[in-house]
Structure formats: structure tokens, C-alpha cells
Amino acid sequence: MDKDFFDVPDALWSRIEPLLPAERPKPKGGRPPVPDRVAMAGLIYRVRTGCQWKALPPEFGSGSTCHLRMMQWVRAGVFPKIHEVLLRHYEKRRGIKWDFASLDSAMAKAPKGGGDTGPNPTDRGKLGVKRHVLTDGRGVPLSVLIVSVRRAIGVALEADEVRRRSVASVAVGASPSQAAG
């Protein structure tokens, strides 16, 4: 496999590593943990290929390990910062293709509920969410927003605008008109 396809360059890693939470000690021992850099490479590989977690090559430990590490970073609140660093790196290396940015939305079931769920008007009132994903012209995810299925996208984006605008527009300094397309 082409190492450049998933490698995390030293300059990029030096900006990501300080954001990550410290490894929790394991008083009972156990296997040595997969290094964070390897897990990050697995995450980048998955985003670039679109493969399932279980289909990650063994170079990254395992798909479940990479997924678990990503979820730990999300729960620790550092994943948005990591995403911003990755977008800045992407902007420098390739440039975000705002000309062909795309916003896609999908409704999904949420049977276990949660703060952003609501009764789905198209699925007999079952709990659900709407996922909105903004990608650039190459399909790179720039921003993700999850809201109740009952919330109109305009209202959702308006409410979220102050907090996020788009991770990409903040990360690379794009104007809101560029971010809006």
C-alpha cells in the first residue's frame, strides 16, 4: 500500500499530538495500546477510502481500535480541534474546492433517543435525526451537523451559525460567502 496515502507527516502530527488526551494507565497491564499516530493514520485512511471500520488494513491495528480511539477523542472534546488542524493542512497542501462544495442531508433512525432526536414525520413518528454533511469538490468532509428531524435545515443552520459557521470557514479563513457556495 502506498504509504503517502495514509501517512501522517511529522509537521501535521506535531500540531495534532498536543491536542490528544493522555493515555490512561492500565494497572492490570494488558496489551500495549496502538499508538495515537497509527490510529490517526487509520482514521485518515478510512475517510479517504470510504471503507468500513472492519475493512481497515492491519497496519492500523484494527478497525474497532481506530473507531474506539476516534470516539475517545470525540468524548474528550478534542475531535473538532483535530478536524480543524486537518483542514488547515488540507488547505495548504491541496486547497479546499469551494467552487463545487456540496451539502447533503439524510434522515436516520435514532431508536435510543438522545438530545437531538425528534419524531420523524416520514416514519410514523419514530425517533430520528437529520445528518447534514458539507464536503468540498473532492468529497472531503468540511462540516457535519446533526439535528432533530423536525428542525428545518435553515433554522438548524441559523442556530448553529454563531457557534460553528462551517469548521472549514473558520479553519481556513474563508469568507462566509465562499462557505455558503
N, C-alpha and C positions, 0 to 999 in steps of 0.2 A: 504494500500500500504506500502511496506517495506521502512521505512524512509532512511535506508542506501543506497537505490537505487538512491536517488536523493539529499541527504543531502550534504551541503557544509560545511565540517569540519571547526572549528574555525581557525586552523593553516593555512588552504588554504585561507579562507576568509580574514585573516589579511594581506595576500600578495596581494589579488585582490582589496580590498576596496580602498586603497590609489591611485590606478590607475584610478578609475572611476571619471568622471566629477561631479561637484557639482550639486545638484538638482536646477533647475531654479525656482525662486519664481513665485507664481501664485497670482498676485494682485487681481484678481476677485474671488479667492477662488476655489471651486470645490472639487472633491473627493480627499481624501488623496492618494498619489501615492503608488503603490505597492513597497515595499522595494527592493532595488537592489539585496539583497541576495536571496530573493524569486524569482526574475526574473532570476538570475543566476542558481538557482536550476531548474527552468523550462527549461532553455536552456540545461542544462546537461541532464535532463530527456528526452528532445526531441532527443538529439544526441544519447543517449543510447537506446532509443526505436525505433527511426526512424518514430515516429508518425507525423501526420500533425500538424501544429500550432493550428488549431481549435480543435484538439483532446486532447490537454493538459488538465490534470485534474484541477479542480477548485482550488486546493491548491496553484497554481501558479498565481492566478489572472485570466488571460485569455491568450489564445494563441496570440491574437493580441497585448496585452500589452507586453508579453515577446519578441515578434518579434520586436515591436517598440523600446524597450529598447536595444536589440541587435543592431539594426540599428543606434541608437543614439551613441552607443559605437564605432561602425564602423566609423561613420562620425567624431567622436571626435578623431579618430586615436588611440584609446587605445585597440581595439579588438586584434590586433596582440600580444600586450604585455600580455593581459589576456590569450590568447591561449598558449603563451609560459609558463606562470605560471601554467596553467592546465596541459601542457605536462610534465613539471618538476615534478609536483605532481604525475601524472600517472606513470612516470618512476620510482619514488621512491616506489610507492605503488605496482605496478604490473610488471613494466618493459616493455619497448617497444619491441615487437616481430619483430625485423628486418629480421629474417630468412624468414618470409612469407609476407613481405611487398608487397603491390600491388599498381600499378599505373594504373588508369582507366581514359579514356578520352571520352568525348561526345561532339557532336556539338549541339548547341542550337540556336534558332532564337533570334534575337535581333531587333525587328521591330522599336524600338525607337532610335536605333543607340547608339552612345557613343564612347569614345576614343579607346576602344579595339575591335571594330567591323570591319568587312570586308565582301566583297561579298563571299557568300558560293558557292563553285564550285559544290556542290551536290544538291543545292536547287535553281536553276535558278537565281543565283546571288543575292539572298536576303541577307540582313544583318544578320550576325551571329557571334557567339563566340565559342571557344573551352574551355571546362572546364576540367582541369586535377586535379585529386584528388589522393594523396598518402595516403594510410592507412597502419597501421601495421597489423600483423597477426590476430588480434582480430577485425579489422574493425574500429579502432579508427582513425579519420582523423588527419594526421600529417601535411599536407601541401595542399594548394589549389592554383592553378594558372589559371587565365582566360586570354586568348589571342585571337587575331583575327583568324578567321577560315582559313585564307590564310597563317598563320605562321606555319611552320613546328615545331613539338614538340622539336626537337633537337635545333633549333635556339631559340625557346622560352625559353627552359631551360637554354641554354648557356647565353642568355641575362639576365635572372633572377638570375643566379647562384651567381654572385657577391653580389647582394642585399639580397638574401634570403637563398641560397643553399636549405635547407629544414628547415622550422621552427623547426622541431624536431631535426635535427642535431645540430643546434645552441643551442636549449633549453637544450638538454641533453648531449651535448658534444660528440656525436657520430662522428666517422670519416666519411669523405665523401664516402669511400668505403662501410661502413655499410649503409649509407643513400641510396646509389645507389643500394644496394642489392647485 
